[in-house]
């Protein structure tokens, strides 16, 4: 399978997940899967950066980033609802108004979901994706043998860089943890979808990337949850709701202390 075909297939995956989201925006997995598909293509483009013109790379990268960000707040609310439900299950307490808090979160989710479905947001998403598709159709990749060499060389380079960053990583340095996680995702996507060009190397790279992504992901997710819960707590009017959200937020701290 050619590089062009791989990229076009990933773009087609985005279109499928977009339709699935529109069919059932109430399902948390739909927004999640749509963002994953967008980020997958973006990761592959990052991996191919050295074979793209700066203008082409920048256009695709910016438009994919904008497309994914349209669903960022919705996805964060879905995660907070899940985390709050998990906390409520683990800490049963008749005095805690979990039901009221979850209603607030679900009302916020309903509002954010509605925002993603407006004509304006959908038009923006369509424009971003059409720009990406136009750039993809204009790419001219050739020389399959050269691609084998490029994929192997790039996997090696990114492997060594990722390991070096991870070995000296301060897990209390959230921005750097987040940076390492993003690099591990890019390596994992490339190792998965470009595996036919370097099967032996790709398999090892995929495992390395997954391990590092999992290790950094727990900290990254917990940090985002903590910050969002604290921010939401400050916006609530009832003191009891504020305190409950802060307790749930503090529970997130345990995952990266």
NUMITOR-101334 format. One record per residue: residue in three letters; y, x, z of N, C-alpha, C, CB in turn. Coordinates in steps of 0.02 Angstrom, whole numbers, plus 50000, padded with zeros to 5 digits. Atoms other than C-alpha are relative to their C-alpha. Glycine has a CB too. Layout:
N
(site 'ala',(Y,X,Z),(Y,X,Z),(Y,X,Z),(Y,X,Z))
...
//
This chain:
257
(site 'unk',(49940,50043,50000),(50000,50000,50000),(50062,50044,50000),(50000,49952,50062))
(site 'unk',(49940,49960,50006),(50170,50069,49952),(50049,49988,50058),(50035,49986,49934))
(site 'unk',(49948,50009,49949),(50317,50094,50069),(50041,49937,49986),(50047,50062,50001))
(site 'unk',(49962,50060,50018),(50412,49960,49974),(49964,49936,50021),(50014,49998,49925))
(site 'unk',(50040,50059,49983),(50271,49835,49999),(49998,49989,50075),(49929,50005,49972))
(site 'unk',(50002,50006,49927),(50259,49872,50184),(50065,49971,50027),(49987,50069,50032))
(site 'unk',(49936,50025,49977),(50444,49842,50209),(50011,49927,49978),(50057,50044,49972))
(site 'unk',(49993,50068,50024),(50443,49684,50103),(49956,49952,50040),(49983,49995,49926))
(site 'unk',(50045,50042,49959),(50295,49617,50202),(50029,49988,50069),(49931,50033,50007))
(site 'unk',(49969,50010,49934),(50387,49646,50365),(50059,49953,49995),(50023,50069,50029))
(site 'unk',(49945,50047,50010),(50538,49555,50295),(49972,49929,49994),(50042,50018,49937))
(site 'unk',(50031,50066,50008),(50423,49411,50246),(49978,49973,50068),(49940,50004,49953))
(site 'unk',(50019,50020,49931),(50360,49408,50427),(50059,49970,50037),(49971,50060,50039))
(site 'unk',(49939,50026,49968),(50539,49382,50486),(50014,49929,49976),(50060,50046,49984))
(site 'unk',(49986,50067,50027),(50561,49234,50370),(49951,49948,50027),(49995,50001,49924))
(site 'unk',(50050,50046,49972),(50399,49155,50433),(50016,49983,50072),(49929,50031,49996))
(site 'unk',(49984,50012,49930),(50449,49177,50615),(50064,49960,50008),(50005,50066,50038))
(site 'unk',(49938,50039,50000),(50621,49106,50577),(49984,49926,49992),(50048,50023,49944))
(site 'unk',(50020,50070,50011),(50542,48946,50511),(49963,49974,50062),(49955,49994,49937))
(site 'unk',(50037,50021,49940),(50424,48939,50660),(50047,49986,50058),(49949,50054,50020))
(site 'unk',(49951,50012,49947),(50572,48953,50777),(50037,49934,49988),(50051,50058,50003))
(site 'unk',(49965,50062,50016),(50664,48813,50688),(49955,49939,50012),(50025,50001,49928))
(site 'unk',(50048,50054,49990),(50507,48706,50697),(49991,49983,50074),(49933,50017,49969))
(site 'unk',(50011,50011,49928),(50490,48729,50885),(50040,50049,50042),(49925,50006,50016))
(site 'unk',(49958,49954,49961),(50638,48815,50970),(49990,49993,50075),(50072,49988,49983))
(site 'unk',(50013,50010,49928),(50577,48748,51138),(49948,50048,50027),(49978,49928,50012))
(site 'unk',(50053,49953,49980),(50432,48871,51142),(50031,50070,50009),(49943,50001,49947))
(site 'unk',(49972,49933,49988),(50488,49036,51223),(49972,50054,49954),(49989,50020,50071))
(site 'unk',(50031,49949,50042),(50366,49133,51114),(50031,50003,49930),(49926,49986,49994))
(site 'unk',(49972,50000,50067),(50455,49081,50955),(50061,50045,49993),(50018,49928,49980))
(site 'unk',(49942,49955,50001),(50619,49168,50994),(49978,50072,50010),(50052,49980,50055))
(site 'unk',(50026,49932,49987),(50523,49317,51061),(49969,50030,49937),(49949,49998,50056))
(site 'unk',(50034,49973,50059),(50415,49336,50905),(50049,50013,49943),(49946,49952,49977))
(site 'unk',(49950,49990,50052),(50564,49317,50789),(50038,50066,50013),(50050,49941,49998))
(site 'unk',(49965,49938,49984),(50657,49456,50880),(49956,50061,49990),(50027,49998,50072))
(site 'unk',(50047,49944,50009),(50502,49567,50879),(49994,50018,49927),(49931,49982,50030))
(site 'unk',(50006,49986,50072),(50484,49549,50691),(50063,50033,49973),(49985,49935,49962))
(site 'unk',(49937,49969,50021),(50668,49591,50665),(50003,50072,50023),(50060,49960,50026))
(site 'unk',(49998,49932,49972),(50654,49742,50778),(49947,50045,49969),(49991,49998,50075))
(site 'unk',(50052,49961,50033),(50494,49797,50693),(50026,50030,49935),(49937,49958,49986))
(site 'unk',(49972,49975,50063),(50579,49809,50524),(50055,50051,50014),(50027,49941,49958))
(site 'unk',(49946,49953,49983),(50728,49894,50605),(49971,50067,50021),(50045,49972,50056))
(site 'unk',(50032,49938,49979),(50612,50022,50685),(49973,50040,49941),(49944,49985,50048))
(site 'unk',(50026,49966,50059),(50530,50061,50518),(50057,50031,49959),(49961,49951,49956))
(site 'unk',(49942,49973,50035),(50701,50084,50439),(50026,50063,50036),(50056,49947,49994))
(site 'unk',(49979,49940,49962),(50749,50205,50578),(49954,50059,49986),(50001,49985,50076))
(site 'unk',(50048,49947,50014),(50591,50303,50546),(50010,50030,49931),(49929,49972,50006))
(site 'unk',(49990,49977,50069),(50635,50316,50361),(50071,50025,49987),(49984,49943,49952))
(site 'unk',(49929,49985,50006),(50817,50361,50394),(50013,50061,49956),(50030,50011,50067))
(site 'unk',(49988,49938,50037),(50801,50535,50318),(49986,49993,49925),(49958,50055,50028))
(site 'unk',(50013,50012,50071),(50744,50461,50153),(50046,49946,49972),(49928,49981,49990))
(site 'unk',(49954,50052,50022),(50885,50333,50142),(50071,50029,49995),(49999,49940,50048))
(site 'unk',(49930,49980,50002),(51067,50352,50092),(50033,49974,50064),(50036,49973,49936))
(site 'unk',(49966,50023,49939),(51185,50338,50242),(50025,49928,49995),(50059,50045,50016))
(site 'unk',(49973,50068,50008),(51263,50179,50170),(49944,49948,50003),(50036,49994,49932))
(site 'unk',(50057,50047,49999),(51094,50094,50142),(49973,49993,50071),(49944,50023,49953))
(site 'unk',(50026,50002,49931),(51031,50141,50315),(50046,49960,50046),(49990,50072,50027))
(site 'unk',(49952,50032,49955),(51189,50084,50403),(50003,49924,49988),(50070,50030,49990))
(site 'unk',(49997,50071,50016),(51195,49917,50312),(49940,49962,50027),(50005,49990,49924))
(site 'unk',(50061,50033,49976),(51014,49873,50350),(49998,50000,50076),(49937,50035,49972))
(site 'unk',(50004,49993,49927),(51023,49936,50530),(50047,49952,50034),(50015,50072,50021))
(site 'unk',(49950,50043,49968),(51182,49842,50574),(49982,49926,49992),(50070,50012,49970))
(site 'unk',(50017,50071,50011),(51125,49678,50496),(49939,49978,50040),(49989,49988,49926))
(site 'unk',(50059,50017,49960),(50955,49682,50582),(50018,49997,50074),(49944,50052,49988))
(site 'unk',(49978,50001,49930),(51039,49723,50748),(50037,49935,50015),(50045,50061,50015))
(site 'unk',(49962,50062,49990),(51158,49576,50728),(49954,49940,50000),(50053,49992,49944))
(site 'unk',(50047,50056,50004),(51015,49460,50681),(49961,49993,50065),(49952,50009,49942))
(site 'unk',(50039,50002,49938),(50913,49507,50835),(50044,49978,50059),(49969,50068,50015))
(site 'unk',(49955,50016,49945),(51064,49492,50950),(50018,49926,50005),(50064,50040,49994))
(site 'unk',(49986,50072,49999),(51089,49310,50900),(49955,49963,50048),(49992,49971,49930))
(site 'unk',(50049,50033,49956),(50936,49269,51006),(49991,50038,50066),(49933,49994,49965))
(site 'unk',(50006,49959,49940),(50965,49396,51145),(50007,49961,50064),(50050,50055,49998))
(site 'unk',(49988,50038,49938),(51037,49279,51276),(49945,49949,50012),(50068,49965,49997))
(site 'unk',(50054,50049,49993),(50904,49148,51241),(49937,50033,50027),(49986,49965,49932))
(site 'unk',(50060,49964,49977),(50765,49274,51263),(50006,50021,50073),(49987,50061,49956))
(site 'unk',(49990,49980,49931),(50840,49338,51425),(49990,49941,50048),(50069,50030,50010))
(site 'unk',(50009,50059,49958),(50845,49161,51495),(49926,49981,50004),(50040,49941,49972))
(site 'unk',(50072,50014,49999),(50663,49134,51446),(49964,50046,50050),(49970,50007,49930))
(site 'unk',(50030,49952,49954),(50617,49291,51542),(50018,49983,50072),(50022,50073,49983))
(site 'unk',(49979,50017,49932),(50719,49238,51694),(49964,49938,50025),(50076,49988,50002))
(site 'unk',(50037,50061,49981),(50635,49067,51696),(49929,50019,50020),(49999,49948,49943))
(site 'unk',(50068,49978,49985),(50466,49152,51692),(49998,50040,50065),(49973,50043,49943))
(site 'unk',(49998,49960,49939),(50513,49277,51828),(50013,49957,50061),(50054,50054,49995))
(site 'unk',(49985,50044,49944),(50585,49140,51938),(49938,49958,50018),(50059,49953,49983))
(site 'unk',(50061,50038,49988),(50426,49037,51918),(49947,50043,50035),(49973,49973,49936))
(site 'unk',(50048,49954,49969),(50320,49189,51963),(50018,50012,50073),(49998,50067,49962))
(site 'unk',(49977,49988,49931),(50426,49222,52118),(49987,49938,50043),(50075,50018,50000))
(site 'unk',(50011,50062,49963),(50416,49039,52171),(49927,49991,50018),(50025,49939,49960))
(site 'unk',(50072,50005,49987),(50227,49044,52156),(49979,50048,50055),(49960,50013,49935))
(site 'unk',(50020,49948,49952),(50214,49204,52257),(50033,49990,50068),(50019,50069,49974))
(site 'unk',(49965,50011,49937),(50337,49145,52391),(50011,49925,50012),(50069,50037,50000))
(site 'unk',(49993,50072,49988),(50302,48960,52427),(50042,49986,50062),(49931,49966,50006))
(site 'unk',(49954,50014,49944),(50441,48891,52537),(50031,49932,49989),(50055,50056,50006))
(site 'unk',(49973,50067,50008),(50486,48708,52562),(50076,49998,50005),(49970,49955,50053))
(site 'unk',(49927,50000,49991),(50663,48755,52611),(50036,50029,49939),(50017,50040,50062))
(site 'unk',(49969,49970,50059),(50695,48850,52450),(50001,49949,49943),(49962,50065,49978))
(site 'unk',(49993,50049,50053),(50761,48740,52311),(49984,50032,49932),(50072,49970,49999))
(site 'unk',(50022,49971,50063),(50660,48819,52172),(50010,49950,49942),(49927,50022,50003))
(site 'unk',(49995,50051,50052),(50660,48655,52077),(50071,49995,49973),(49977,49932,50027))
(site 'unk',(49930,50005,50021),(50849,48645,52075),(50022,50062,49961),(50045,49992,50061))
(site 'unk',(49981,49938,50034),(50866,48827,52024),(49970,50003,49930),(49976,50060,50041))
(site 'unk',(50032,50000,50065),(50741,48811,51883),(50032,49949,49952),(49925,49985,50007))
(site 'unk',(49965,50048,50042),(50834,48657,51822),(50064,50031,49972),(50017,49936,50040))
(site 'unk',(49939,49967,50023),(50994,48759,51813),(49984,50049,49943),(50034,50038,50058))
(site 'unk',(50020,49951,50050),(50905,48895,51716),(49979,49965,49934),(49942,50043,50026))
(site 'unk',(50022,50036,50060),(50825,48770,51597),(50058,49965,49965),(49945,49949,50018))
(site 'unk',(49941,50029,50031),(50991,48682,51570),(50039,50053,49961),(50046,49967,50054))
(site 'unk',(49967,49945,50035),(51067,48850,51526),(49963,50019,49937),(50005,50061,50047))
(site 'unk',(50041,49984,50059),(50923,48883,51409),(50011,49948,49945),(49925,50003,50018))
(site 'unk',(49989,50054,50049),(50949,48714,51325),(50066,50011,49963),(50000,49932,50034))
(site 'unk',(49935,49987,50030),(51131,48758,51296),(49997,50059,49952),(50053,50013,50054))
(site 'unk',(50004,49940,50042),(51091,48932,51228),(49958,49986,49938),(49970,50058,50040))
(site 'unk',(50042,50017,50057),(50954,48862,51116),(50042,49961,49949),(49939,49958,50023))
(site 'unk',(49958,50040,50044),(51079,48736,51045),(50048,50045,49962),(50039,49947,50040))
(site 'unk',(49953,49954,50033),(51198,48880,51007),(49966,50036,49941),(50026,50052,50051))
(site 'unk',(50035,49965,50054),(51065,48968,50902),(49986,49954,49941),(49935,50030,50026))
(site 'unk',(50017,50049,50053),(51039,48809,50801),(50060,49972,49965),(49959,49944,50029))
(site 'unk',(49940,50026,50033),(51219,48776,50753),(50003,50025,49928),(50063,50022,50039))
(site 'unk',(49993,49980,50070),(51267,48785,50570),(50030,50070,49995),(50044,49950,49962))
(site 'unk',(49968,49935,50001),(51376,48936,50608),(49952,50057,50014),(50056,50002,50049))
(site 'unk',(50048,49947,49982),(51240,49037,50692),(49947,50008,49947),(49968,49984,50067))
(site 'unk',(50051,49996,50052),(51111,48993,50561),(50028,50031,49936),(49972,49930,49986))
(site 'unk',(49969,49970,50059),(51234,49040,50423),(50008,50075,50009),(50069,49967,49987))
(site 'unk',(49994,49928,49985),(51265,49207,50508),(49933,50035,49993),(50028,50011,50070))
(site 'unk',(50067,49971,50006),(51079,49240,50522),(49979,50006,49928),(49949,49958,50039))
(site 'unk',(50018,50000,50071),(51052,49194,50341),(50037,50056,49963),(50016,49932,49967))
(site 'unk',(49960,49948,50032),(51193,49309,50286),(49974,50070,50017),(50074,49994,50020))
(site 'unk',(50026,49935,49978),(51126,49455,50389),(49934,50016,49965),(49989,50000,50077))
(site 'unk',(50066,49988,50029),(50949,49435,50323),(50004,50007,49924),(49952,49943,50018))
(site 'unk',(49993,49994,50073),(51003,49411,50142),(50028,50069,49982),(50047,49945,49973))
(site 'unk',(49974,49933,50011),(51101,49573,50155),(49945,50052,50005),(50057,50016,50050))
(site 'unk',(50056,49955,49991),(50946,49661,50218),(49953,49996,49940),(49961,49983,50065))
(site 'unk',(50045,50009,50057),(50838,49587,50080),(50028,50032,49937),(49987,49925,49988))
(site 'unk',(49968,49970,50059),(50963,49642,49948),(49992,50076,50001),(50074,49981,49997))
(site 'unk',(50007,49928,49995),(50958,49820,50012),(49927,50022,49989),(50024,50024,50068))
(site 'unk',(50070,49982,50008),(50768,49821,50020),(49978,49998,49928),(49956,49953,50041))
(site 'unk',(50020,50006,50070),(50750,49764,49840),(50029,50057,49957),(50023,49933,49972))
(site 'unk',(49969,49946,50038),(50862,49907,49785),(49971,50069,50016),(50074,50001,50014))
(site 'unk',(50030,49935,49982),(50760,50044,49870),(49953,50023,49945),(49963,49995,50067))
(site 'unk',(50044,49971,50051),(50671,50159,49749),(49962,50059,50030),(50042,50024,49938))
(site 'unk',(50043,49948,49971),(50530,50254,49833),(49946,50019,49949),(49968,49976,50067))
(site 'unk',(50052,49976,50045),(50411,50361,49732),(49960,50056,50033),(50030,50024,49933))
(site 'unk',(50038,49942,49978),(50284,50504,49751),(49961,49986,50064),(50047,50059,50010))
(site 'unk',(50043,50017,49943),(50144,50442,49864),(49981,50061,50040),(49938,49964,49976))
(site 'unk',(50020,49939,49965),(50088,50619,49905),(50056,50026,50045),(49980,50054,49950))
(site 'unk',(49943,49978,49960),(50262,50665,49965),(50008,49955,50061),(50064,49998,49957))
(site 'unk',(49995,50045,49943),(50258,50512,50077),(49951,50020,50055),(49988,49928,49978))
(site 'unk',(50048,49976,49950),(50102,50577,50163),(50030,50057,50039),(49933,50021,49966))
(site 'unk',(49970,49943,49967),(50193,50738,50200),(50058,49979,50045),(50025,50051,49948))
(site 'unk',(49943,50023,49961),(50349,50648,50260),(49977,49964,50063),(50044,49953,49958))
(site 'unk',(50024,50038,49942),(50253,50529,50375),(49971,50046,50053),(49947,49948,49978))
(site 'unk',(50030,49953,49953),(50153,50670,50454),(50054,50040,50035),(49950,50047,49964))
(site 'unk',(49946,49958,49972),(50308,50778,50478),(50043,49960,50048),(50044,50029,49944))
(site 'unk',(49957,50042,49957),(50410,50635,50550),(49963,49977,50063),(50024,49938,49961))
(site 'unk',(50039,50018,49940),(50270,50579,50667),(49998,50059,50048),(49928,49979,49981))
(site 'unk',(50001,49941,49958),(50256,50757,50731),(50067,50011,50035),(49981,50062,49959))
(site 'unk',(49933,49988,49972),(50442,50775,50755),(50016,49950,50054),(50053,49995,49945))
(site 'unk',(49984,50052,49951),(50460,50610,50845),(49953,50003,50060),(49996,49931,49968))
(site 'unk',(50047,49990,49944),(50304,50642,50950),(50027,50051,50049),(49931,50022,49974))
(site 'unk',(49976,49945,49957),(50372,50806,51015),(50064,49982,50036),(50010,50063,49958))
(site 'unk',(49937,50020,49969),(50544,50735,51047),(49989,49949,50055),(50048,49972,49947))
(site 'unk',(50013,50052,49951),(50476,50583,51138),(49967,50029,50063),(49956,49946,49970))
(site 'unk',(50033,49969,49943),(50361,50686,51249),(50049,50041,50041),(49941,50045,49976))
(site 'unk',(49951,49958,49966),(50502,50807,51290),(50047,49957,50042),(50040,50042,49950))
(site 'unk',(49956,50045,49964),(50616,50664,51340),(49965,49968,50060),(50028,49946,49954))
(site 'unk',(50037,50035,49948),(50482,50576,51441),(49984,50047,50059),(49936,49971,49972))
(site 'unk',(50020,49953,49947),(50429,50732,51538),(50058,50017,50047),(49974,50064,49969))
(site 'unk',(49942,49985,49957),(50605,50761,51604),(50038,49937,50021),(50048,50048,49964))
(site 'unk',(49966,50064,49988),(50648,50576,51623),(50009,49985,50074),(49962,49944,49967))
(site 'unk',(49985,50025,49933),(50733,50520,51783),(49996,49924,49998),(50072,50025,50025))
(site 'unk',(50012,50071,50007),(50666,50344,51806),(50054,49958,50035),(49933,49983,50029))
(site 'unk',(49944,50036,49970),(50822,50299,51907),(50060,49998,49953),(50019,50031,50066))
(site 'unk',(49947,49998,50051),(50930,50337,51755),(49985,49946,49948),(50006,50071,49967))
(site 'unk',(50018,50056,50043),(50919,50167,51673),(50018,50009,49927),(50032,49938,50026))
(site 'unk',(49983,49992,50071),(51016,50205,51513),(49953,50048,49963),(50071,50026,49993))
(site 'unk',(50045,49952,50032),(50904,50354,51477),(49929,49971,49994),(49998,50066,50039))
(site 'unk',(50065,50034,50004),(50746,50254,51518),(49999,49952,49942),(49984,49962,50066))
(site 'unk',(49994,50047,50056),(50805,50122,51396),(49998,50036,49933),(50065,49959,50007))
(site 'unk',(49999,49960,50062),(50839,50255,51264),(49930,50024,49982),(50047,50060,50008))
(site 'unk',(50068,49976,50012),(50664,50327,51283),(49955,49943,49978),(49971,50034,50063))
(site 'unk',(50040,50058,50020),(50588,50154,51271),(50012,49982,49927),(50016,49941,50045))
(site 'unk',(49985,50017,50070),(50678,50120,51107),(49969,50050,49953),(50076,49998,49990))
(site 'unk',(50031,49949,50042),(50617,50285,51036),(49924,49990,49995),(50015,50071,50026))
(site 'unk',(50072,50012,50000),(50439,50242,51087),(49982,49941,49956),(49974,49988,50073))
(site 'unk',(50012,50058,50044),(50452,50074,50998),(50002,50020,49926),(50052,49945,50014))
(site 'unk',(49994,49977,50070),(50510,50156,50837),(49938,50038,49979),(50063,50043,49991))
(site 'unk',(50060,49960,50015),(50365,50279,50845),(49939,49955,49994),(49989,50054,50053))
(site 'unk',(50059,50044,50001),(50240,50141,50882),(49999,49957,49937),(50000,49956,50062))
(site 'unk',(49997,50040,50061),(50299,50030,50739),(49980,50041,49939),(50070,49970,49990))
(site 'unk',(50016,49957,50057),(50291,50174,50616),(49927,50021,50000),(50045,50062,50000))
(site 'unk',(50070,49980,49994),(50121,50230,50680),(49953,49943,49980),(49984,50023,50071))
(site 'unk',(50041,50059,50017),(50055,50054,50655),(50003,49984,49926),(50024,49940,50041))
(site 'unk',(49994,50026,50068),(50124,50007,50486),(49997,50055,49945),(50065,49964,49993))
(site 'unk',(50007,49945,50048),(50124,50179,50403),(49936,50040,50012),(50061,50047,50004))
(site 'unk',(50061,49965,49981),(49952,50224,50469),(49959,50025,49941),(49957,49956,50043))
(site 'unk',(50040,49980,50057),(49871,50232,50297),(50022,50066,49969),(50002,49945,49947))
(site 'unk',(49975,49937,50029),(49980,50379,50250),(49979,50061,50042),(50076,49997,49995))
(site 'unk',(50020,49945,49956),(49920,50483,50399),(49958,49970,50057),(50062,50039,50028))
(site 'unk',(50040,50037,49951),(49777,50391,50489),(49985,50036,50065),(49937,49980,49968))
(site 'unk',(50018,49963,49938),(49724,50526,50612),(50061,50010,50045),(49969,50068,49982))
(site 'unk',(49939,49988,49962),(49899,50571,50665),(50029,49934,50026),(50051,50037,49958))
(site 'unk',(49970,50064,49982),(49957,50390,50668),(49965,49969,50060),(49998,49952,49942))
(site 'unk',(50037,50029,49944),(49819,50334,50787),(50019,50032,50066),(49925,50007,49988))
(site 'unk',(49981,49964,49939),(49864,50468,50914),(50072,49984,50019),(49992,50076,49991))
(site 'unk',(49930,50015,49987),(50049,50432,50896),(50008,49929,50028),(50041,50008,49936))
(site 'unk',(49996,50070,49978),(50023,50245,50920),(49981,49995,50074),(49954,49956,49957))
(site 'unk',(50022,50002,49930),(49930,50273,51084),(50052,50031,50046),(49933,50037,50008))
(site 'unk',(49948,49968,49960),(50061,50394,51149),(50060,49955,50007),(50021,50067,49967))
(site 'unk',(49941,50044,49999),(50202,50276,51102),(49989,49939,50044),(50018,49979,49929))
(site 'unk',(50014,50059,49960),(50118,50126,51182),(50002,50016,50074),(49932,49970,49981))
(site 'unk',(50002,49980,49929),(50088,50218,51346),(50071,50010,50027),(49959,50065,50009))
(site 'unk',(49932,49988,49978),(50269,50274,51357),(50041,49936,49999),(50034,50054,49957))
(site 'unk',(49965,50064,50003),(50334,50104,51302),(49983,49957,50060),(49983,49964,49935))
(site 'unk',(50021,50040,49943),(50233,50020,51439),(50032,50026,50065),(49923,49999,50006))
(site 'unk',(49973,49970,49939),(50291,50142,51573),(50075,49988,50007),(49987,50075,50001))
(site 'unk',(49927,50010,49998),(50475,50127,51528),(50019,49926,49996),(50034,50038,49943))
(site 'unk',(49985,50071,50008),(50465,49942,51486),(50006,49963,50066),(49948,49968,49958))
(site 'unk',(49998,50034,49934),(50429,49887,51664),(50067,50011,50034),(49943,50026,50045))
(site 'unk',(49936,49984,49968),(50584,49975,51727),(50058,49967,49962),(50011,50076,50002))
(site 'unk',(49946,50029,50040),(50694,49918,51583),(50005,49924,50010),(49989,50015,49926))
(site 'unk',(50000,50073,49992),(50642,49735,51597),(50024,49980,50069),(49930,49973,49988))
(site 'unk',(49980,50016,49931),(50663,49735,51786),(50075,50010,50009),(49961,50043,50050))
(site 'unk',(49928,49986,49994),(50837,49812,51772),(50041,49944,49967),(50017,50068,49969))
(site 'unk',(49964,50054,50036),(50894,49683,51643),(49996,49935,50040),(49970,49991,49930))
(site 'unk',(50009,50061,49960),(50821,49542,51749),(50044,50001,50062),(49927,49991,50020))
(site 'unk',(49959,49994,49940),(50908,49607,51904),(50074,49987,49985),(49991,50071,50031))
(site 'unk',(49930,50007,50016),(51078,49619,51821),(50017,49929,49979),(50019,50049,49944))
(site 'unk',(49987,50068,50023),(51063,49448,51738),(49997,49950,50058),(49949,49981,49945))
(site 'unk',(50006,50045,49943),(51006,49363,51899),(50060,50006,50046),(49936,50016,50039))
(site 'unk',(49941,49990,49958),(51148,49440,51998),(50063,49968,49968),(50012,50075,50013))
(site 'unk',(49943,50028,50036),(51274,49389,51865),(49998,49924,50004),(50001,50023,49927))
(site 'unk',(50007,50073,49998),(51206,49211,51861),(50015,49974,50071),(49930,49979,49978))
(site 'unk',(49989,50020,49930),(51210,49202,52052),(50075,49995,50014),(49968,50051,50048))
(site 'unk',(49927,50001,49989),(51397,49242,52050),(50033,49940,49968),(50031,50064,49973))
(site 'unk',(49971,50057,50036),(51426,49095,51932),(49983,49933,50032),(49975,50000,49929))
(site 'unk',(50021,50063,49969),(51341,48964,52042),(50048,49980,50055),(49928,50007,50028))
(site 'unk',(49953,50026,49950),(51439,48853,52160),(49967,49993,50069),(50028,49933,49978))
(site 'unk',(50034,50011,49936),(51309,48816,52295),(49978,50067,50029),(49940,49953,49992))
(site 'unk',(50017,49937,49967),(51287,48957,52420),(49924,50010,50004),(50030,50003,50070))
(site 'unk',(50073,49995,49995),(51101,48917,52440),(49970,50025,49935),(49970,49932,50020))
(site 'unk',(50024,49978,50065),(51074,48939,52254),(50016,50073,49988),(50030,49957,49944))
(site 'unk',(49981,49930,50007),(51169,49103,52256),(49952,50045,50037),(50072,50010,50025))
(site 'unk',(50043,49958,49959),(51064,49172,52397),(49929,50003,49973),(49999,49974,50072))
(site 'unk',(50068,50002,50027),(50900,49118,52318),(49995,50045,49938),(49979,49928,49984))
(site 'unk',(50001,49958,50060),(50944,49200,52152),(50005,50073,50018),(50058,49980,49953))
(site 'unk',(49993,49929,49980),(50996,49360,52240),(49935,50026,50031),(50057,50007,50050))
(site 'unk',(50065,49979,49973),(50830,49364,52332),(49951,50015,49944),(49971,49945,50046))
(site 'unk',(50044,49989,50058),(50738,49348,52167),(50021,50063,49963),(50001,49939,49953))
(site 'unk',(49974,49940,50033),(50851,49482,52093),(49978,50063,50038),(50077,49996,49994))
(site 'unk',(50020,49942,49959),(50815,49600,52238),(49927,50016,49993),(50018,49989,50073))
(site 'unk',(50072,49989,50010),(50630,49575,52209),(49987,50041,49937),(49963,49932,49995))
(site 'unk',(50005,49961,50061),(50656,49649,52036),(50011,50074,50013),(50049,49976,49948))
(site 'unk',(49985,49930,49983),(50724,49808,52115),(49937,50039,50019),(50050,50002,50057))
(site 'unk',(50061,49966,49978),(50553,49847,52187),(49961,50030,49942),(49955,49951,50038))
(site 'unk',(50037,49976,50059),(50489,49876,52010),(50027,50066,49973),(50001,49948,49945))
(site 'unk',(49974,49937,50026),(50604,50023,51977),(50033,50044,50053),(50049,49986,49944))
(site 'unk',(49974,49957,49947),(50650,50095,52147),(49955,50061,50009),(50005,49960,50067))
//
